[in-house]
Amino acid sequence: MKRVLIAVILLAVAASAGYYLFRPEEDHGFLGWVEADALYIGAPDTARLTVLTVEEGDEAQTGQRLFALEADVEQAAVDTARANLEKARAALALARAPQDRPEQLEALQASRKEAEAALEYAEKSLTRARSLFRQESGTKANLDSAVSAYAQAKAALDKINAQIALGELPQRDQQIEQAEQSVSAAGSDLAAAEAALALKTVSAPASGSIEEVYYRTGEVVPAGRPVVALLPPQNIKIEFFVPERERAALKVGDRVRVSCDGCRPQDATIFFIAKDAEYTPPEIFSREERAKMVYRLEARPEDPAALAVGLPVNVTRERD
């Protein structure tokens, strides 16, 4: 009887061991959490915060102004650069303009009319003197005088015409080229000043929620320090860890199922798989049967707005 009892006990122990050793393994999934890559938005230069248009929890749209920094110096630089550009443009216009002023040219035009009239009179006098000399009614001295008067009148007209032509010409090519270069340099200075001024007003590079505000109006913001943290929905991701023995079964582009306490399960797509293994992070209380060496994976959820950053999640593979 005792032998039979011992045999039954051994049989029961063997059956139990077989059950636990050869039973189908349940898919408990992989542990992870909701992670996010926030955009830390600041300014490159140290300045006082003068305008803050958002608060923590606000939803910002792309291009919306978030904050502005004190910009008196930059505004003055823009005004100076704009004035220098106008000055350079005026100098270029002067270089391209005729050398003489319009009033001077008008006076020369009037002198030319007088010279033309004098030349016409001298030409008629010369013609009459030649005719009288041929008829032996005039003297050689009168003819010589008429020839000289005509030459003087013609020379006077030629001189005035030359003065008018010179006055209508612009300045020398070198002066015009120098003026053009001054305009180009002044334009570049203005563009640089306007760019520096634009950096004092910062807008949202993408739509998202304001997660953190680090400075308030009136405070001095050091160079490179963020003023606000902006979280676009597309930057929310699922970070989870897979044991080494199951890592080969997953690849980029695979879909997984994400579930958590108090939230609706949803699908996510794997977009990153680490190439190097690491030890299970202390934040994850892994099950005893899990391997200690794991690989980090990241997946993009379909509805990121429904997930809170830092929330623990359970990730399971989608079965075919």
Secondary structure, 3 states (H helix, E strand, C coil): CHHHHHHHHHHHHHHHHHHHHHCCCCCCCEEEEEEECCEEEECCCCEEEEEECCCCCCEECCCCEEEEECCHHHHHHHHHHHHHHHHHHHHHHHHHCCCCCHHHHHHHHHHHHHHHHHHHHHHHHHHHHHHHHHCCCCCHHHHHHHHHHHHHHHHHHHHHHHHHHHHHCCCCHHHHHHHHHHHHHHHHHHHHHHHHHHCCEEECCCCEEEEEECCCCCCEECCCCEEEEEECHHHEEEEEEEEHHHHCCCCCCCEEEEECCCCCCEEEEEEEECCCCEECCCCCCCCCCCCCEEEEEEEEECCHHHCCCCCEEEEEECCC
